[in-house]
Amino acid sequence: MKQIQTKYLLITFFLLFFSLVKSQNPGSDDKAPKKGMVENKREIRKKLKKESKERRRKEKAEKKAIKKHHKRIQTKEVRKRMKRSKKKAMKNHGGKAT
């Protein structure tokens, strides 16, 4: 009787063990990224990076053009005229900040 119980216990243990091992198949892991998905995400990131670089380059060029324009119109005479008008405005407004 004891031999039969031991055999049943061993058989049950091995069946349970092998069923657990089979259920932990590493090839069917859904959390692991697929090769095609990784390449696709990489392409998307590269595309977004390229677009943002282009956008930043355009914004920088626009700011540079504006700065160049302001420097061009800000001659010595213009600065003197602005200074005079600022003094006049301060006098008229009683020293209030404009």
BELBEL-V571392 format. One record per residue. N is the residue number from 0. NEAR is the number of other C-alpha atoms within 8 Angstrom. Layout:
# BELBEL-V571392
n->N near->NEAR
n->N near->NEAR
This chain:
# BELBEL-V571392
n->0 near->4
n->1 near->5
n->2 near->6
n->3 near->7
n->4 near->8
n->5 near->8
n->6 near->8
n->7 near->8
n->8 near->8
n->9 near->8
n->10 near->8
n->11 near->8
n->12 near->8
n->13 near->8
n->14 near->8
n->15 near->8
n->16 near->8
n->17 near->8
n->18 near->8
n->19 near->8
n->20 near->8
n->21 near->7
n->22 near->6
n->23 near->6
n->24 near->8
n->25 near->5
n->26 near->4
n->27 near->5
n->28 near->7
n->29 near->5
n->30 near->4
n->31 near->5
n->32 near->7
n->33 near->6
n->34 near->6
n->35 near->6
n->36 near->8
n->37 near->9
n->38 near->8
n->39 near->8
n->40 near->8
n->41 near->8
n->42 near->8
n->43 near->8
n->44 near->8
n->45 near->8
n->46 near->8
n->47 near->8
n->48 near->8
n->49 near->8
n->50 near->8
n->51 near->8
n->52 near->8
n->53 near->8
n->54 near->8
n->55 near->8
n->56 near->8
n->57 near->8
n->58 near->8
n->59 near->8
n->60 near->8
n->61 near->8
n->62 near->8
n->63 near->8
n->64 near->8
n->65 near->8
n->66 near->8
n->67 near->8
n->68 near->8
n->69 near->8
n->70 near->8
n->71 near->7
n->72 near->7
n->73 near->9
n->74 near->8
n->75 near->6
n->76 near->7
n->77 near->9
n->78 near->9
n->79 near->8
n->80 near->8
n->81 near->8
n->82 near->8
n->83 near->8
n->84 near->8
n->85 near->8
n->86 near->8
n->87 near->8
n->88 near->8
n->89 near->11
n->90 near->8
n->91 near->7
n->92 near->7
n->93 near->6
n->94 near->7
n->95 near->6
n->96 near->4
n->97 near->2
